[in-house]
């Protein structure tokens, strides 16, 4: 039984998994991948932002300006972290799937499509928010959200990476949500 | 024009128990995962026409004996 918080079976408790219905490989992958991408998002926020102290690190809405060399280093670290995390998880899942019967079917494909749609909408909305923020900031002379200056190289790099990593987090969360509901 | 949402019901659990098949066994016969069979039995997921036909064929009965639409 997997039941975080002990809420039991109800439609709002996506963590509840009856013991007779174990997770499919794709759902298991989604959980581990979500954890990995939340970690990568935490790393991104830790490197780019400041404002609130959390677990010995500073992150928040205030972007910390960085040198080009450091930005490149952070970017490469993110790519390497994402490749390693996804490779390890996919490898482990493939090894586990080899011991199982059918790996995935039409329901998994349908859920993957819904999750892709959710991440598409996240990207579309986030990009529109960024464009509005930049245009409105230029029109009014100062950033709409204090400290979120997207006109610098650091600001642009952060905004784009945040949307990319955020889209992955939304995708995995949508996968899990849909597995719980259908 | 208005469209009413229908409900696809099935007798999979009943027919599966009659044959002493587990969800995994039926899943293997129709090329689906056990989780999908479970979701179909609980009527949380309506399968494609192809999978619905494969399930009927696995039981060796007609389509309408397994599936109903209301």
gemmi code that builds the backbone of each chain (N, CA, C; Angstrom):
import gemmi

chains = {
    "A": [
        ("UNK", (0.850, -1.211, 0.000), (0.000, 0.000, 0.000), (0.875, 1.246, 0.000)),
        ("UNK", (0.608, 2.160, -0.901), (1.358, 3.394, -1.022), (0.381, 4.531, -0.777)),
        ("UNK", (0.425, 5.153, 0.393), (-0.597, 6.137, 0.725), (-0.001, 7.266, 1.547)),
        ("UNK", (0.599, 8.240, 0.851), (1.220, 9.371, 1.536), (0.142, 10.181, 2.255)),
        ("UNK", (0.368, 10.439, 3.533), (-0.580, 11.256, 4.292), (-1.732, 10.475, 4.875)),
        ("UNK", (-1.854, 9.190, 4.481), (-2.906, 8.348, 5.046), (-4.316, 8.827, 4.744)),
        ("UNK", (-4.499, 9.480, 3.606), (-5.830, 10.013, 3.272), (-6.784, 8.935, 2.784)),
        ("UNK", (-6.223, 7.789, 2.367), (-7.082, 6.709, 1.894), (-7.577, 6.971, 0.484)),
        ("UNK", (-8.462, 6.067, -0.012), (-8.903, 6.200, -1.397), (-9.961, 7.276, -1.591)),
        ("UNK", (-9.649, 8.324, -2.255), (-10.641, 9.267, -2.738), (-10.062, 9.956, -3.956)),
        ("UNK", (-10.916, 10.590, -4.754), (-10.488, 11.105, -6.063), (-9.431, 12.200, -5.958)),
        ("UNK", (-9.279, 12.829, -4.768), (-8.303, 13.899, -4.647), (-6.948, 13.381, -4.161)),
        ("UNK", (-6.907, 12.128, -3.726), (-5.662, 11.578, -3.218), (-4.943, 10.807, -4.321)),
        ("UNK", (-4.085, 11.514, -5.055), (-3.416, 10.868, -6.183), (-2.297, 9.944, -5.713)),
        ("UNK", (-1.966, 10.006, -4.404), (-0.882, 9.163, -3.906), (-1.359, 7.769, -3.511)),
        ("UNK", (-2.688, 7.564, -3.483), (-3.217, 6.292, -3.012), (-3.148, 5.225, -4.102)),
        ("UNK", (-2.499, 4.122, -3.796), (-2.430, 3.004, -4.739), (-2.838, 1.734, -4.019)),
        ("UNK", (-4.008, 1.178, -4.343), (-4.398, -0.075, -3.699), (-3.362, -1.150, -3.982)),
        ("UNK", (-3.094, -1.983, -2.987), (-2.021, -2.969, -3.121), (-2.268, -3.952, -4.262)),
        ("UNK", (-3.581, -4.213, -4.598), (-3.853, -5.182, -5.654), (-3.604, -4.582, -7.034)),
        ("UNK", (-3.416, -3.275, -7.100), (-3.186, -2.664, -8.405), (-1.863, -1.913, -8.396)),
        ("UNK", (-0.775, -2.619, -8.601), (0.527, -1.966, -8.616), (0.647, -1.054, -9.823)),
        ("UNK", (1.621, -0.170, -9.735), (1.804, 0.789, -10.823), (2.349, 0.113, -12.074)),
        ("UNK", (1.963, 0.663, -13.224), (2.548, 0.182, -14.475), (3.958, 0.775, -14.585)),
        ("UNK", (4.746, 0.236, -15.512), (6.120, 0.731, -15.671), (6.143, 2.212, -16.015)),
        ("UNK", (5.220, 2.630, -16.880), (5.191, 4.031, -17.297), (4.866, 4.953, -16.130)),
        ("UNK", (3.961, 4.492, -15.253), (3.603, 5.311, -14.105), (4.766, 5.390, -13.113)),
        ("UNK", (5.424, 4.249, -12.937), (6.594, 4.211, -12.037), (7.679, 5.153, -12.563)),
        ("UNK", (7.873, 5.114, -13.900), (8.844, 6.011, -14.532), (8.468, 7.460, -14.258)),
        ("UNK", (7.161, 7.777, -14.375), (6.698, 9.159, -14.177), (7.023, 9.650, -12.770)),
        ("UNK", (6.832, 8.795, -11.761), (7.116, 9.197, -10.375), (8.604, 9.510, -10.192)),
        ("UNK", (9.460, 8.582, -10.630), (10.904, 8.795, -10.453), (11.385, 9.993, -11.255)),
        ("UNK", (10.856, 10.129, -12.464), (11.247, 11.237, -13.329), (10.789, 12.573, -12.729)),
        ("UNK", (9.604, 12.582, -12.110), (9.106, 13.805, -11.470), (10.065, 14.230, -10.362)),
        ("UNK", (10.480, 13.257, -9.561), (11.419, 13.557, -8.463), (12.705, 14.157, -9.043)),
        ("UNK", (13.217, 13.546, -10.126), (14.458, 14.015, -10.749), (14.310, 15.446, -11.270)),
        ("UNK", (13.177, 15.724, -11.959), (12.995, 17.062, -12.544), (12.726, 18.120, -11.484)),
        ("UNK", (12.095, 17.737, -10.372), (11.920, 18.699, -9.275), (13.310, 19.047, -8.715)),
        ("UNK", (14.166, 18.026, -8.627), (15.553, 18.254, -8.179), (16.287, 19.196, -9.123)),
        ("UNK", (16.097, 18.996, -10.428), (16.752, 19.857, -11.424), (16.204, 21.290, -11.338)),
        ("UNK", (14.888, 21.405, -11.115), (14.277, 22.733, -10.959), (14.851, 23.444, -9.725)),
        ("UNK", (15.010, 22.687, -8.636), (15.587, 23.224, -7.398), (17.008, 23.726, -7.676)),
        ("UNK", (17.777, 22.928, -8.434), (19.156, 23.281, -8.801), (19.167, 24.575, -9.619)),
        ("UNK", (18.232, 24.675, -10.573), (18.136, 25.865, -11.432), (17.839, 27.114, -10.593)),
        ("UNK", (16.849, 26.992, -9.704), (16.478, 28.136, -8.862), (17.614, 28.524, -7.925)),
        ("UNK", (18.315, 27.493, -7.414), (19.436, 27.721, -6.491), (20.550, 28.503, -7.176)),
        ("UNK", (20.807, 28.175, -8.435), (21.912, 28.790, -9.173), (21.584, 30.192, -9.674)),
        ("UNK", (20.305, 30.428, -9.982), (19.944, 31.686, -10.647), (19.291, 32.724, -9.739)),
        ("UNK", (18.666, 32.268, -8.668), (17.855, 33.226, -7.905), (18.251, 33.283, -6.430)),
        ("UNK", (17.752, 34.297, -5.774), (17.988, 34.460, -4.344), (16.753, 35.115, -3.726)),
        ("UNK", (16.699, 35.133, -2.439), (15.560, 35.787, -1.779), (15.085, 35.052, -0.547)),
        ("UNK", (14.958, 33.733, -0.656), (14.446, 32.944, 0.472), (15.455, 31.846, 0.802)),
        ("UNK", (15.742, 31.672, 2.087), (16.648, 30.605, 2.504), (15.877, 29.298, 2.629)),
        ("UNK", (16.331, 28.267, 1.891), (15.661, 26.961, 1.943), (16.710, 25.861, 1.919)),
        ("UNK", (16.731, 25.045, 2.951), (17.678, 23.932, 3.072), (19.129, 24.396, 2.854)),
        ("UNK", (19.455, 25.544, 3.427), (20.823, 26.054, 3.331), (21.142, 26.721, 2.011)),
        ("UNK", (20.132, 26.854, 1.133), (20.350, 27.519, -0.155), (19.412, 28.710, -0.271)),
        ("UNK", (19.819, 29.644, -1.129), (18.991, 30.818, -1.314), (18.324, 30.776, -2.683)),
        ("UNK", (17.021, 30.912, -2.691), (16.300, 30.976, -3.967), (15.052, 31.827, -3.801)),
        ("UNK", (14.546, 32.333, -4.904), (13.362, 33.189, -4.822), (13.096, 33.875, -6.127)),
        ("UNK", (12.558, 35.097, -6.057), (12.185, 35.805, -7.287), (13.253, 36.793, -7.750)),
        ("UNK", (14.319, 36.952, -6.962), (15.381, 37.891, -7.308), (16.458, 37.172, -8.121)),
        ("UNK", (16.624, 37.547, -9.389), (17.641, 36.910, -10.227), (19.015, 37.469, -9.889)),
        ("UNK", (19.983, 36.554, -9.750), (21.365, 36.967, -9.464), (22.120, 37.028, -10.791)),
        ("UNK", (22.618, 38.210, -11.133), (23.363, 38.365, -12.393), (24.663, 37.555, -12.333)),
        ("UNK", (24.981, 36.868, -13.438), (26.158, 35.994, -13.468), (27.013, 36.312, -14.695)),
        ("UNK", (28.267, 35.871, -14.644), (29.146, 36.058, -15.807), (28.750, 35.043, -16.886)),
        ("UNK", (29.150, 35.341, -18.139), (28.810, 34.453, -19.262), (29.391, 33.054, -19.051)),
        ("UNK", (30.630, 32.996, -18.542), (31.282, 31.698, -18.329), (30.515, 30.871, -17.297)),
        ("UNK", (30.072, 31.539, -16.240), (29.326, 30.830, -15.194), (27.959, 30.366, -15.726)),
        ("UNK", (27.340, 31.208, -16.547), (26.040, 30.833, -17.136), (26.175, 29.580, -17.997)),
        ("UNK", (27.260, 29.557, -18.782), (27.510, 28.406, -19.645), (27.729, 27.147, -18.801)),
        ("UNK", (28.470, 27.328, -17.702), (28.727, 26.208, -16.786), (27.439, 25.652, -16.197)),
        ("UNK", (26.551, 26.570, -15.766), (25.261, 26.156, -15.181), (24.420, 25.427, -16.228)),
        ("UNK", (24.419, 25.984, -17.438), (23.641, 25.388, -18.537), (24.112, 23.963, -18.831)),
        ("UNK", (25.444, 23.787, -18.931), (25.984, 22.450, -19.208), (25.700, 21.495, -18.049)),
        ("UNK", (25.800, 22.003, -16.815), (25.502, 21.162, -15.634), (24.061, 20.667, -15.683)),
        ("UNK", (23.149, 21.575, -16.067), (21.727, 21.195, -16.152), (21.509, 20.105, -17.194)),
        ("UNK", (22.149, 20.270, -18.351), (21.993, 19.276, -19.423), (22.537, 17.927, -18.967)),
        ("UNK", (23.726, 17.944, -18.362), (24.339, 16.687, -17.912), (23.475, 16.030, -16.825)),
        ("UNK", (22.981, 16.849, -15.885), (22.124, 16.310, -14.808), (20.873, 15.669, -15.400)),
        ("UNK", (20.261, 16.345, -16.387), (19.026, 15.816, -16.998), (19.310, 14.513, -17.750)),
        ("UNK", (20.427, 14.479, -18.499), (20.762, 13.261, -19.261), (21.036, 12.100, -18.309)),
        ("UNK", (21.815, 12.362, -17.259), (22.144, 11.286, -16.305), (20.869, 10.781, -15.621)),
        ("UNK", (20.056, 11.721, -15.120), (18.832, 11.332, -14.400), (17.911, 10.501, -15.288)),
        ("UNK", (17.637, 10.995, -16.491), (16.721, 10.278, -17.391), (17.300, 8.928, -17.824)),
        ("UNK", (18.631, 8.882, -18.068), (19.259, 7.621, -18.491), (19.175, 6.571, -17.388)),
        ("UNK", (19.487, 6.998, -16.158), (19.456, 6.053, -15.030), (18.039, 5.521, -14.825)),
        ("UNK", (17.065, 6.439, -14.839), (15.668, 6.031, -14.611), (15.175, 5.133, -15.753)),
        ("UNK", (15.439, 5.564, -17.002), (14.987, 4.769, -18.159), (15.661, 3.395, -18.168)),
        ("UNK", (16.950, 3.349, -17.809), (17.683, 2.076, -17.760), (17.095, 1.132, -16.718)),
        ("UNK", (16.846, 1.691, -15.525), (16.282, 0.883, -14.440), (14.888, 0.380, -14.815)),
        ("UNK", (14.094, 1.256, -15.438), (12.741, 0.869, -15.832), (12.762, -0.208, -16.925)),
        ("UNK", (13.708, -0.071, -17.864), (13.815, -1.057, -18.952), (14.211, -2.422, -18.390)),
        ("UNK", (15.134, -2.416, -17.415), (15.564, -3.670, -16.795), (14.402, -4.328, -16.062)),
        ("UNK", (13.590, -3.496, -15.382), (12.442, -4.021, -14.649), (11.369, -4.530, -15.623)),
        ("UNK", (11.170, -3.760, -16.710), (10.132, -4.120, -17.695), (10.437, -5.450, -18.369)),
        ("UNK", (11.722, -5.790, -18.480), (12.114, -7.048, -19.130), (11.560, -8.253, -18.375)),
        ("UNK", (11.301, -8.058, -17.072), (10.780, -9.167, -16.264), (9.250, -9.212, -16.289)),
        ("UNK", (8.635, -8.178, -16.871), (7.175, -8.082, -16.900), (6.614, -8.534, -18.247)),
        ("UNK", (5.294, -8.509, -18.386), (4.645, -8.875, -19.649), (4.625, -7.694, -20.608)),
        ("UNK", (3.417, -7.235, -20.909), (3.275, -6.092, -21.819), (3.779, -4.838, -21.100)),
        ("UNK", (4.642, -4.076, -21.773), (5.242, -2.901, -21.135), (4.278, -1.717, -21.094)),
        ("UNK", (3.681, -1.426, -22.241), (2.723, -0.319, -22.274), (1.694, -0.586, -23.368)),
        ("UNK", (0.542, 0.065, -23.236), (-0.522, -0.176, -24.217), (-1.218, 1.123, -24.577)),
        ("UNK", (-2.431, 1.004, -25.135), (-3.129, 2.201, -25.620), (-3.469, 3.189, -24.514)),
        ("UNK", (-3.728, 2.693, -23.294), (-4.044, 3.606, -22.193), (-2.816, 4.443, -21.841)),
        ("UNK", (-1.638, 3.802, -21.835), (-0.403, 4.544, -21.562), (-0.181, 5.618, -22.634)),
        ("UNK", (-0.446, 5.238, -23.900), (-0.260, 6.194, -25.007), (-1.227, 7.372, -24.861)),
        ("UNK", (-2.487, 7.068, -24.464), (-3.480, 8.134, -24.305), (-3.062, 9.085, -23.169)),
        ("UNK", (-2.584, 8.500, -22.068), (-2.167, 9.320, -20.931), (-0.945, 10.161, -21.300)),
        ("UNK", (-0.012, 9.575, -22.065), (1.175, 10.327, -22.508), (0.764, 11.514, -23.373)),
        ("UNK", (-0.253, 11.311, -24.226), (-0.738, 12.412, -25.084), (-1.336, 13.534, -24.240)),
        ("UNK", (-2.138, 13.150, -23.247), (-2.754, 14.167, -22.372), (-1.682, 14.954, -21.623)),
        ("UNK", (-0.639, 14.232, -21.163), (0.447, 14.890, -20.423), (1.215, 15.846, -21.338)),
        ("UNK", (1.421, 15.438, -22.597), (2.108, 16.311, -23.552), (1.294, 17.578, -23.799)),
        ("UNK", (-0.021, 17.410, -23.853), (-0.898, 18.562, -24.062), (-0.804, 19.522, -22.870)),
        ("UNK", (-0.748, 18.941, -21.656), (-0.640, 19.771, -20.451), (0.672, 20.558, -20.476)),
        ("UNK", (1.782, 19.899, -20.861), (3.059, 20.621, -20.874), (3.089, 21.647, -22.007)),
        ("UNK", (2.384, 21.361, -23.121), (2.297, 22.347, -24.201), (1.609, 23.613, -23.685)),
        ("UNK", (0.500, 23.424, -22.962), (-0.218, 24.586, -22.442), (0.614, 25.351, -21.427)),
        ("UNK", (1.403, 24.624, -20.641), (2.286, 25.292, -19.687), (3.268, 26.189, -20.433)),
        ("UNK", (3.892, 25.635, -21.498), (4.876, 26.403, -22.277), (4.198, 27.612, -22.917)),
        ("UNK", (3.019, 27.396, -23.512), (2.309, 28.487, -24.181), (1.972, 29.605, -23.196)),
        ("UNK", (1.463, 29.238, -22.028), (1.079, 30.253, -21.037), (2.324, 30.949, -20.474)),
        ("UNK", (3.367, 30.149, -20.140), (4.587, 30.714, -19.557), (5.251, 31.686, -20.531)),
        ("UNK", (5.319, 31.321, -21.812), (5.938, 32.218, -22.793), (5.138, 33.511, -22.934)),
        ("UNK", (3.805, 33.397, -22.888), (2.984, 34.606, -22.975), (3.178, 35.499, -21.751)),
        ("UNK", (3.300, 34.869, -20.583), (3.543, 35.644, -19.360), (4.883, 36.373, -19.472)),
        ("UNK", (5.905, 35.673, -20.000), (7.236, 36.278, -20.135), (7.196, 37.455, -21.114)),
        ("UNK", (6.547, 37.239, -22.253), (6.458, 38.316, -23.263), (5.716, 39.518, -22.668)),
        ("UNK", (4.595, 39.243, -21.983), (3.836, 40.332, -21.364), (4.685, 41.059, -20.333)),
        ("UNK", (5.415, 40.280, -19.528), (6.265, 40.862, -18.484), (7.319, 41.785, -19.100)),
        ("UNK", (7.980, 41.298, -20.169), (9.039, 42.083, -20.820), (8.456, 43.358, -21.443)),
        ("UNK", (7.331, 43.207, -22.170), (6.734, 44.369, -22.835), (6.192, 45.374, -21.827)),
        ("UNK", (5.505, 44.875, -20.809), (4.935, 45.775, -19.802), (6.046, 46.456, -19.008)),
        ("UNK", (7.128, 45.708, -18.732), (8.257, 46.290, -17.997), (8.876, 47.417, -18.818)),
        ("UNK", (9.000, 47.180, -20.141), (9.585, 48.205, -21.016), (8.669, 49.427, -21.081)),
        ("UNK", (7.361, 49.172, -21.104), (6.404, 50.271, -21.222), (6.358, 51.129, -19.964)),
        ("UNK", (6.441, 50.452, -18.812), (6.327, 51.199, -17.553), (7.683, 51.572, -16.946)),
        ("UNK", (8.759, 51.108, -17.564), (10.095, 51.539, -17.135), (10.753, 50.705, -16.058)),
        ("UNK", (9.987, 49.835, -15.374), (10.593, 48.960, -14.354), (9.910, 47.599, -14.407)),
        ("UNK", (10.614, 46.523, -13.959), (10.008, 45.183, -14.041), (8.691, 45.108, -13.277)),
        ("UNK", (7.713, 44.421, -13.873), (6.415, 44.258, -13.206), (6.594, 43.514, -11.886)),
        ("UNK", (7.366, 42.410, -11.952), (7.679, 41.655, -10.736), (9.060, 42.111, -10.304)),
        ("UNK", (9.131, 42.688, -9.125), (10.393, 43.252, -8.652), (11.507, 42.198, -8.652)),
        ("UNK", (12.644, 42.520, -9.229), (13.799, 41.618, -9.230), (13.831, 40.675, -10.409)),
        ("UNK", (12.721, 40.549, -11.135), (12.672, 39.625, -12.277), (12.954, 40.417, -13.557)),
        ("UNK", (14.235, 40.767, -13.715), (14.636, 41.545, -14.883), (15.020, 40.599, -16.020)),
        ("UNK", (14.180, 40.517, -17.033), (14.415, 39.561, -18.115), (15.102, 40.194, -19.325)),
        ("UNK", (15.650, 41.391, -19.134), (16.326, 42.029, -20.267), (17.823, 41.694, -20.304)),
        ("UNK", (18.361, 41.169, -19.206), (19.783, 40.803, -19.185), (19.969, 39.381, -19.724)),
        ("UNK", (21.223, 39.029, -20.044), (21.528, 37.673, -20.526), (21.128, 36.640, -19.474)),
        ("UNK", (21.447, 36.937, -18.214), (21.093, 36.018, -17.120), (19.580, 35.837, -17.041)),
        ("UNK", (18.856, 36.943, -17.147), (17.396, 36.902, -17.063), (16.790, 36.076, -18.183)),
        ("UNK", (17.301, 36.271, -19.399), (16.774, 35.523, -20.551), (17.076, 34.031, -20.399)),
        ("UNK", (18.336, 33.728, -20.020), (18.735, 32.313, -19.842), (17.871, 31.652, -18.777)),
        ("UNK", (17.652, 32.376, -17.657), (16.857, 31.819, -16.573), (15.418, 31.562, -17.027)),
        ("UNK", (14.837, 32.554, -17.707), (13.428, 32.426, -18.127), (13.241, 31.216, -19.052)),
        ("UNK", (14.141, 31.079, -20.026), (13.992, 29.972, -20.987), (14.217, 28.624, -20.297)),
        ("UNK", (15.251, 28.550, -19.466), (15.520, 27.277, -18.773), (14.390, 26.928, -17.802)),
        ("UNK", (13.829, 27.961, -17.150), (12.723, 27.726, -16.216), (11.522, 27.134, -16.958)),
        ("UNK", (11.238, 27.667, -18.139), (10.100, 27.160, -18.927), (10.365, 25.719, -19.368)),
        ("UNK", (11.610, 25.447, -19.816), (11.946, 24.088, -20.277), (11.840, 23.062, -19.143)),
        ("UNK", (12.446, 23.391, -18.011), (12.413, 22.462, -16.869), (10.985, 22.368, -16.319)),
        ("UNK", (10.307, 23.513, -16.254), (8.920, 23.530, -15.776), (8.015, 22.657, -16.628)),
        ("UNK", (8.232, 22.683, -17.942), (7.414, 21.865, -18.850), (7.595, 20.379, -18.548)),
        ("UNK", (8.815, 19.978, -18.212), (9.066, 18.569, -17.867), (8.365, 18.194, -16.556)),
        ("UNK", (8.438, 19.115, -15.574), (7.778, 18.853, -14.282), (6.269, 18.721, -14.489)),
        ("UNK", (5.699, 19.646, -15.280), (4.254, 19.606, -15.553), (3.891, 18.318, -16.282)),
        ("UNK", (4.730, 17.919, -17.237), (4.464, 16.686, -17.995), (4.395, 15.474, -17.064)),
        ("UNK", (5.377, 15.340, -16.178), (5.397, 14.181, -15.265), (4.238, 14.230, -14.277)),
        ("UNK", (3.945, 15.444, -13.773), (2.828, 15.589, -12.829), (1.509, 15.232, -13.533)),
        ("UNK", (1.357, 15.660, -14.793), (0.132, 15.359, -15.548), (0.028, 13.861, -15.822)),
        ("UNK", (1.172, 13.209, -16.080), (1.158, 11.747, -16.270), (0.586, 11.068, -15.032)),
        ("UNK", (1.131, 11.447, -13.868), (0.710, 10.818, -12.609), (-0.769, 11.099, -12.338)),
        ("UNK", (-1.165, 12.366, -12.527), (-2.555, 12.766, -12.302), (-3.508, 11.933, -13.163)),
        ("UNK", (-3.153, 11.761, -14.442), (-4.003, 10.995, -15.350), (-3.999, 9.501, -15.034)),
        ("UNK", (-2.872, 8.960, -14.586), (-2.845, 7.555, -14.180), (-3.753, 7.322, -12.975)),
        ("UNK", (-3.792, 8.309, -12.072), (-4.633, 8.176, -10.872), (-6.112, 8.262, -11.219)),
        ("UNK", (-6.420, 9.030, -12.272), (-7.830, 9.295, -12.583), (-8.442, 8.389, -13.631)),
        ("UNK", (-7.602, 7.743, -14.489), (-8.209, 6.903, -15.539), (-7.559, 5.532, -15.598)),
    ],
    "B": [
        ("UNK", (-26.923, 21.741, -31.960), (-27.008, 20.299, -31.672), (-26.319, 20.000, -30.333)),
        ("UNK", (-26.982, 19.217, -29.507), (-26.347, 18.856, -28.241), (-25.977, 17.372, -28.258)),
        ("UNK", (-24.824, 17.034, -27.640), (-24.426, 15.623, -27.557), (-24.415, 15.215, -26.091)),
        ("UNK", (-25.046, 14.102, -25.845), (-25.081, 13.582, -24.473), (-23.932, 12.619, -24.283)),
        ("UNK", (-23.277, 12.686, -23.130), (-22.169, 11.783, -22.867), (-22.709, 10.429, -22.421)),
        ("UNK", (-22.333, 9.379, -23.121), (-22.792, 8.044, -22.766), (-21.842, 7.337, -21.828)),
        ("UNK", (-22.243, 6.142, -21.395), (-21.391, 5.379, -20.493), (-21.192, 3.968, -21.048)),
        ("UNK", (-19.937, 3.564, -21.150), (-19.625, 2.214, -21.619), (-19.472, 1.302, -20.392)),
        ("UNK", (-20.340, 0.302, -20.308), (-20.262, -0.652, -19.191), (-19.793, -1.994, -19.725)),
        ("UNK", (-19.304, -2.830, -18.844), (-18.834, -4.149, -19.307), (-19.031, -5.224, -18.231)),
        ("UNK", (-18.925, -6.472, -18.681), (-19.082, -7.614, -17.765), (-17.756, -8.379, -17.648)),
        ("UNK", (-16.650, -7.659, -17.809), (-15.337, -8.330, -17.847), (-15.032, -9.078, -16.540)),
        ("UNK", (-15.222, -8.380, -15.413), (-14.896, -9.012, -14.130), (-15.668, -10.323, -13.955)),
        ("UNK", (-16.971, -10.241, -14.256), (-17.853, -11.402, -14.113), (-17.388, -12.558, -15.026)),
        ("UNK", (-17.129, -12.240, -16.287), (-16.732, -13.284, -17.247), (-15.343, -13.834, -16.944)),
        ("UNK", (-14.490, -12.960, -16.439), (-13.128, -13.368, -16.096), (-13.147, -14.315, -14.888)),
        ("UNK", (-13.978, -13.995, -13.909), (-14.064, -14.845, -12.712), (-14.653, -16.209, -13.051)),
        ("UNK", (-15.633, -16.200, -13.956), (-16.236, -17.481, -14.397), (-15.170, -18.418, -14.954)),
        ("UNK", (-14.197, -17.812, -15.644), (-13.146, -18.624, -16.297), (-11.912, -18.810, -15.403)),
        ("UNK", (-11.972, -18.267, -14.212), (-10.854, -18.323, -13.242), (-9.581, -17.709, -13.817)),
        ("UNK", (-9.749, -16.604, -14.524), (-8.596, -15.887, -15.077), (-8.254, -14.719, -14.166)),
        ("UNK", (-6.977, -14.459, -14.004), (-6.571, -13.268, -13.263), (-6.566, -12.092, -14.251)),
        ("UNK", (-6.472, -10.879, -13.710), (-6.389, -9.691, -14.592), (-5.157, -9.784, -15.482)),
        ("UNK", (-4.065, -10.292, -14.900), (-2.818, -10.416, -15.654), (-2.953, -11.400, -16.824)),
        ("UNK", (-3.685, -12.473, -16.558), (-3.870, -13.493, -17.585), (-4.672, -12.931, -18.763)),
        ("UNK", (-5.755, -12.226, -18.439), (-6.557, -11.618, -19.501), (-5.732, -10.561, -20.250)),
        ("UNK", (-4.968, -9.785, -19.477), (-4.129, -8.740, -20.091), (-3.169, -9.345, -21.104)),
        ("UNK", (-2.578, -10.463, -20.727), (-1.631, -11.137, -21.621), (-2.333, -11.628, -22.896)),
        ("UNK", (-3.544, -12.151, -22.737), (-4.291, -12.675, -23.882), (-4.674, -11.584, -24.887)),
        ("UNK", (-4.922, -10.369, -24.374), (-5.394, -9.303, -25.276), (-4.303, -8.285, -25.608)),
        ("UNK", (-3.104, -8.476, -25.038), (-1.997, -7.566, -25.343), (-2.137, -6.203, -24.695)),
        ("UNK", (-2.584, -6.216, -23.428), (-2.685, -4.952, -22.678), (-1.971, -5.134, -21.343)),
        ("UNK", (-1.873, -4.065, -20.567), (-1.276, -4.208, -19.243), (-2.366, -4.566, -18.235)),
        ("UNK", (-1.944, -5.145, -17.121), (-2.900, -5.523, -16.075), (-3.618, -4.275, -15.530)),
        ("UNK", (-2.868, -3.169, -15.471), (-3.442, -1.922, -14.951), (-4.585, -1.429, -15.854)),
        ("UNK", (-4.423, -1.652, -17.168), (-5.478, -1.232, -18.108), (-6.721, -2.084, -17.923)),
        ("UNK", (-6.537, -3.396, -17.757), (-7.692, -4.279, -17.525), (-8.414, -3.856, -16.250)),
        ("UNK", (-7.634, -3.539, -15.229), (-8.215, -3.095, -13.965), (-9.011, -1.797, -14.154)),
        ("UNK", (-8.435, -0.854, -14.912), (-9.120, 0.432, -15.162), (-10.404, 0.217, -15.968)),
        ("UNK", (-10.369, -0.741, -16.911), (-11.577, -1.023, -17.715), (-12.649, -1.661, -16.826)),
        ("UNK", (-12.235, -2.604, -16.000), (-13.207, -3.274, -15.105), (-13.882, -2.264, -14.183)),
        ("UNK", (-13.092, -1.310, -13.705), (-13.653, -0.294, -12.802), (-14.398, 0.799, -13.564)),
        ("UNK", (-14.425, 0.661, -14.896), (-15.083, 1.621, -15.788), (-14.535, 3.038, -15.649)),
        ("UNK", (-13.221, 3.094, -15.346), (-12.539, 4.386, -15.301), (-11.951, 4.696, -16.666)),
        ("UNK", (-11.799, 3.669, -17.483), (-11.218, 3.849, -18.814), (-12.037, 3.076, -19.839)),
        ("UNK", (-12.444, 3.774, -20.913), (-13.174, 3.117, -22.013), (-12.158, 2.744, -23.085)),
        ("UNK", (-12.007, 1.443, -23.382), (-10.968, 1.031, -24.335), (-11.317, 1.399, -25.772)),
        ("UNK", (-10.308, 1.277, -26.637), (-10.545, 1.502, -28.064), (-11.425, 0.364, -28.582)),
        ("UNK", (-11.993, 0.576, -29.757), (-12.845, -0.453, -30.368), (-12.041, -1.742, -30.577)),
        ("UNK", (-10.788, -1.579, -30.991), (-9.949, -2.745, -31.260), (-9.717, -3.576, -29.985)),
        ("UNK", (-9.370, -2.902, -28.899), (-9.130, -3.642, -27.648), (-10.430, -4.265, -27.138)),
        ("UNK", (-11.540, -3.547, -27.307), (-12.841, -4.074, -26.880), (-13.159, -5.370, -27.646)),
        ("UNK", (-12.887, -5.374, -28.948), (-13.104, -6.578, -29.760), (-12.166, -7.700, -29.312)),
        ("UNK", (-10.905, -7.350, -29.041), (-9.942, -8.383, -28.625), (-10.361, -9.027, -27.302)),
        ("UNK", (-10.931, -8.219, -26.405), (-11.394, -8.754, -25.120), (-12.564, -9.715, -25.350)),
        ("UNK", (-13.495, -9.315, -26.217), (-14.644, -10.185, -26.530), (-14.163, -11.496, -27.142)),
        ("UNK", (-13.210, -11.391, -28.076), (-12.670, -12.593, -28.724), (-11.970, -13.501, -27.717)),
        ("UNK", (-11.254, -12.891, -26.766), (-10.552, -13.684, -25.751), (-11.543, -14.511, -24.928)),
        ("UNK", (-12.715, -13.930, -24.667), (-13.738, -14.657, -23.916), (-14.513, -15.627, -24.819)),
        ("UNK", (-14.353, -15.457, -26.133), (-15.049, -16.326, -27.084), (-16.537, -16.046, -27.158)),
        ("UNK", (-16.910, -14.792, -26.921), (-18.330, -14.414, -26.984), (-18.495, -13.210, -27.909)),
        ("UNK", (-19.737, -12.883, -28.205), (-20.006, -11.741, -29.054), (-19.733, -10.430, -28.339)),
        ("UNK", (-19.541, -9.386, -29.125), (-19.220, -8.059, -28.594), (-20.268, -7.573, -27.592)),
        ("UNK", (-21.539, -7.770, -27.959), (-22.622, -7.232, -27.128), (-22.825, -7.987, -25.824)),
        ("UNK", (-22.214, -9.164, -25.732), (-22.315, -9.896, -24.451), (-21.395, -9.289, -23.406)),
        ("UNK", (-20.338, -8.650, -23.865), (-19.374, -8.047, -22.930), (-19.669, -6.566, -22.702)),
        ("UNK", (-20.016, -5.864, -23.771), (-20.109, -4.406, -23.708), (-21.545, -3.909, -23.854)),
        ("UNK", (-21.858, -2.887, -23.056), (-23.146, -2.204, -23.230), (-22.905, -0.697, -23.182)),
        ("UNK", (-23.717, 0.015, -23.911), (-23.602, 1.475, -23.937), (-24.935, 2.086, -23.528)),
        ("UNK", (-24.876, 2.942, -22.531), (-26.138, 3.565, -22.091), (-25.988, 5.076, -22.023)),
    ],
}
model = gemmi.Model(1)
for chain_id, residues in chains.items():
    chain = gemmi.Chain(chain_id)
    for i, (resn, *xyz) in enumerate(residues, 1):
        res = gemmi.Residue()
        res.name, res.seqid = resn, gemmi.SeqId(i, " ")
        for name, pos in zip(("N", "CA", "C"), xyz):
            atom = gemmi.Atom()
            atom.name, atom.element = name, gemmi.Element(name[0])
            atom.pos, atom.b_iso = gemmi.Position(*pos), 0.0
            res.add_atom(atom)
        chain.add_residue(res)
    model.add_chain(chain)
structure = gemmi.Structure()
structure.add_model(model)
structure.setup_entities()
